[in-house]
Amino acid sequence: MISAWDCFHFATLELVRSTPIKQRLVAAYRRYLASLPQDQLPGEVRESFGQVMRCLSGVQPLRGEDAVAASVRKMSNQEADECAALIVEIFGLMSRSDVNVGRAGGSVVQLRSVDCDSTEFEAAPLAATH
């Protein structure tokens, strides 16, 4: 069984794809959030999750569509952006939550030195062609 953290992680990854925002929202909801029981979530994100679920399923569907398709169809692009941002915010809160402290062994592993030469990130000059 996939954990609530994983559901939000995968939903967030779905939201950063290059397809239109409304398509990304529908996919994130259907694939990762629709079947997620609210009682699996930390208490501090349950209200926000409920808000997301109401935004994504609160509109009465037309014949041949489901509630999520109807709800997202009725959203403006700004409303869709705000709903996506709320999903990402929930994922961020869950990632910082005490529930997930032991997830990666509870320690930070430094993969590379934070002290680096600033020239490392400079682009090489373009060669002049005549």
RODRENKE-23078 format. One record per residue (C-alpha): residue in one letter; y negated, x negated, z; residue number from 1. Coordinates in Angstrom, 2 decimals, padded with zeros to 5 digits. Each point is the difference from the previous one (the first is absolute). Layout:
N
<rest: A y: Y x: X z: Z nr: NUM>
...
***
This chain:
130
<rest: M y: 000.00 x: 000.00 z: 000.00 nr: 1>
<rest: I y: -003.41 x: -001.31 z: -000.95 nr: 2>
<rest: S y: -002.46 x: -000.43 z: 002.87 nr: 3>
<rest: A y: -003.40 x: 001.69 z: 000.21 nr: 4>
<rest: W y: -001.64 x: -003.43 z: -000.32 nr: 5>
<rest: D y: 001.96 x: -000.66 z: -003.19 nr: 6>
<rest: C y: -000.95 x: 003.43 z: -001.40 nr: 7>
<rest: F y: -003.70 x: -000.80 z: 000.47 nr: 8>
<rest: H y: 000.47 x: -003.53 z: -001.30 nr: 9>
<rest: F y: 001.60 x: 001.29 z: -003.21 nr: 10>
<rest: A y: -002.54 x: 002.83 z: -000.30 nr: 11>
<rest: T y: -002.80 x: -002.56 z: 000.26 nr: 12>
<rest: L y: 001.62 x: -002.12 z: -002.69 nr: 13>
<rest: E y: 000.21 x: 003.10 z: -002.18 nr: 14>
<rest: L y: -003.73 x: 000.60 z: 000.52 nr: 15>
<rest: V y: -001.01 x: -003.40 z: -001.38 nr: 16>
<rest: R y: 001.63 x: 000.48 z: -003.40 nr: 17>
<rest: S y: -002.14 x: 000.28 z: -003.15 nr: 18>
<rest: T y: 000.70 x: 003.67 z: -000.75 nr: 19>
<rest: P y: -002.65 x: 002.66 z: 000.70 nr: 20>
<rest: I y: -000.60 x: 000.68 z: 003.70 nr: 21>
<rest: K y: 001.31 x: 003.56 z: -000.10 nr: 22>
<rest: Q y: 003.30 x: -001.15 z: -001.53 nr: 23>
<rest: R y: 000.28 x: -002.71 z: 002.66 nr: 24>
<rest: L y: -000.59 x: 002.52 z: 002.78 nr: 25>
<rest: V y: 002.65 x: 002.38 z: -001.31 nr: 26>
<rest: A y: 002.51 x: -002.84 z: -000.35 nr: 27>
<rest: A y: -000.73 x: -001.40 z: 003.48 nr: 28>
<rest: Y y: 000.38 x: 003.46 z: 001.53 nr: 29>
<rest: R y: 003.18 x: 000.98 z: -001.83 nr: 30>
<rest: R y: 001.78 x: -003.34 z: 000.29 nr: 31>
<rest: Y y: -000.94 x: -001.10 z: 003.50 nr: 32>
<rest: L y: -001.96 x: 002.49 z: 002.11 nr: 33>
<rest: A y: 001.30 x: 003.52 z: -000.69 nr: 34>
<rest: S y: 003.20 x: -000.35 z: 001.99 nr: 35>
<rest: L y: -001.41 x: -002.15 z: 002.79 nr: 36>
<rest: P y: 000.37 x: 001.80 z: 003.35 nr: 37>
<rest: Q y: -003.23 x: -000.09 z: 002.00 nr: 38>
<rest: D y: 001.93 x: -000.79 z: 003.19 nr: 39>
<rest: Q y: 000.95 x: -003.41 z: -001.44 nr: 40>
<rest: L y: -003.66 x: -001.02 z: -000.03 nr: 41>
<rest: P y: -001.90 x: -001.67 z: 002.83 nr: 42>
<rest: G y: -002.16 x: 002.51 z: 001.86 nr: 43>
<rest: E y: -003.27 x: -001.59 z: -001.07 nr: 44>
<rest: V y: 000.62 x: 000.78 z: -003.71 nr: 45>
<rest: R y: 001.58 x: 003.46 z: 000.19 nr: 46>
<rest: E y: -003.28 x: 001.89 z: -000.33 nr: 47>
<rest: S y: -001.05 x: -002.08 z: -003.03 nr: 48>
<rest: F y: 003.44 x: 000.46 z: -001.54 nr: 49>
<rest: G y: -000.33 x: 003.75 z: 000.48 nr: 50>
<rest: Q y: -003.36 x: -000.14 z: -001.77 nr: 51>
<rest: V y: 001.57 x: -001.87 z: -002.94 nr: 52>
<rest: M y: 002.82 x: 002.51 z: -000.20 nr: 53>
<rest: R y: -002.45 x: 002.94 z: 000.03 nr: 54>
<rest: C y: -002.08 x: -001.64 z: -002.75 nr: 55>
<rest: L y: 003.07 x: -000.60 z: -002.13 nr: 56>
<rest: S y: 001.74 x: 003.34 z: 000.44 nr: 57>
<rest: G y: -002.62 x: 002.55 z: 001.07 nr: 58>
<rest: V y: -000.67 x: 001.75 z: -003.33 nr: 59>
<rest: Q y: 002.05 x: 002.97 z: -001.19 nr: 60>
<rest: P y: 001.83 x: -001.19 z: -003.15 nr: 61>
<rest: L y: -000.10 x: 001.73 z: -003.36 nr: 62>
<rest: R y: 003.26 x: 001.02 z: -001.62 nr: 63>
<rest: G y: 001.92 x: -003.10 z: -001.09 nr: 64>
<rest: E y: -001.67 x: -002.45 z: 002.38 nr: 65>
<rest: D y: 000.49 x: -000.96 z: 003.63 nr: 66>
<rest: A y: -002.56 x: -000.11 z: 002.81 nr: 67>
<rest: V y: -000.69 x: -003.73 z: -000.40 nr: 68>
<rest: A y: -000.71 x: 000.34 z: -003.73 nr: 69>
<rest: A y: -002.32 x: 002.94 z: 000.70 nr: 70>
<rest: S y: -001.75 x: -001.74 z: 002.88 nr: 71>
<rest: V y: -000.61 x: -003.23 z: -001.89 nr: 72>
<rest: R y: -001.06 x: 001.88 z: -003.14 nr: 73>
<rest: K y: -002.71 x: 001.76 z: 002.03 nr: 74>
<rest: M y: -001.30 x: -003.27 z: 001.53 nr: 75>
<rest: S y: -003.00 x: -001.83 z: -001.36 nr: 76>
<rest: N y: 000.51 x: -003.70 z: -000.68 nr: 77>
<rest: Q y: -002.08 x: -000.70 z: 003.13 nr: 78>
<rest: E y: 002.29 x: 002.20 z: 002.11 nr: 79>
<rest: A y: 003.04 x: -001.73 z: -001.50 nr: 80>
<rest: D y: -001.52 x: -003.40 z: 000.84 nr: 81>
<rest: E y: -000.65 x: 001.13 z: 003.59 nr: 82>
<rest: C y: 003.55 x: 001.30 z: 000.41 nr: 83>
<rest: A y: 001.43 x: -003.28 z: -001.35 nr: 84>
<rest: A y: -002.27 x: -001.97 z: 002.34 nr: 85>
<rest: L y: 001.27 x: 002.05 z: 002.95 nr: 86>
<rest: I y: 003.60 x: -000.86 z: -000.92 nr: 87>
<rest: V y: -000.89 x: -003.70 z: -000.11 nr: 88>
<rest: E y: -001.86 x: 000.33 z: 003.32 nr: 89>
<rest: I y: 003.07 x: 001.57 z: 001.62 nr: 90>
<rest: F y: 002.13 x: -002.87 z: -001.30 nr: 91>
<rest: G y: -002.49 x: -002.48 z: 001.46 nr: 92>
<rest: L y: 000.07 x: 001.73 z: 003.39 nr: 93>
<rest: M y: 003.78 x: 000.07 z: -000.02 nr: 94>
<rest: S y: 000.12 x: -003.69 z: -000.91 nr: 95>
<rest: R y: -002.15 x: -000.85 z: 003.04 nr: 96>
<rest: S y: 001.83 x: 002.42 z: 002.27 nr: 97>
<rest: D y: 002.08 x: -001.20 z: 002.96 nr: 98>
<rest: V y: 002.94 x: 001.79 z: -001.60 nr: 99>
<rest: N y: 000.18 x: -002.68 z: -002.70 nr: 100>
<rest: V y: -000.70 x: -003.12 z: 002.09 nr: 101>
<rest: G y: 003.66 x: -000.98 z: -000.02 nr: 102>
<rest: R y: 000.38 x: 000.72 z: -003.70 nr: 103>
<rest: A y: -000.38 x: -003.62 z: -001.12 nr: 104>
<rest: G y: 001.12 x: -001.64 z: 003.18 nr: 105>
<rest: G y: -003.40 x: 000.51 z: 001.62 nr: 106>
<rest: S y: -001.36 x: -003.33 z: -001.16 nr: 107>
<rest: V y: -002.23 x: -001.22 z: -002.76 nr: 108>
<rest: V y: 001.37 x: -002.62 z: -002.33 nr: 109>
<rest: Q y: -002.61 x: -002.17 z: -001.67 nr: 110>
<rest: L y: 001.07 x: -000.64 z: -003.55 nr: 111>
<rest: R y: -002.80 x: -002.34 z: -000.95 nr: 112>
<rest: S y: -002.71 x: -001.93 z: 001.70 nr: 113>
<rest: V y: -003.24 x: 001.91 z: 000.40 nr: 114>
<rest: D y: -001.86 x: -003.30 z: -000.42 nr: 115>
<rest: C y: -000.29 x: -000.64 z: -003.69 nr: 116>
<rest: D y: -002.30 x: -001.83 z: -002.32 nr: 117>
<rest: S y: -002.49 x: 002.43 z: -001.55 nr: 118>
<rest: T y: 000.49 x: -001.68 z: -003.38 nr: 119>
<rest: E y: 003.53 x: 001.36 z: -000.04 nr: 120>
<rest: F y: -001.37 x: 003.38 z: -001.12 nr: 121>
<rest: E y: -002.48 x: -001.24 z: -002.59 nr: 122>
<rest: A y: 000.75 x: 000.62 z: -003.65 nr: 123>
<rest: A y: 000.21 x: -002.93 z: -002.36 nr: 124>
<rest: P y: -003.00 x: -000.24 z: -002.34 nr: 125>
<rest: L y: 000.57 x: 001.38 z: -003.46 nr: 126>
<rest: A y: 000.18 x: -002.56 z: -002.74 nr: 127>
<rest: A y: -002.79 x: 000.33 z: -002.54 nr: 128>
<rest: T y: 001.25 x: 000.65 z: -003.52 nr: 129>
<rest: H y: -002.18 x: -000.94 z: -002.90 nr: 130>
***
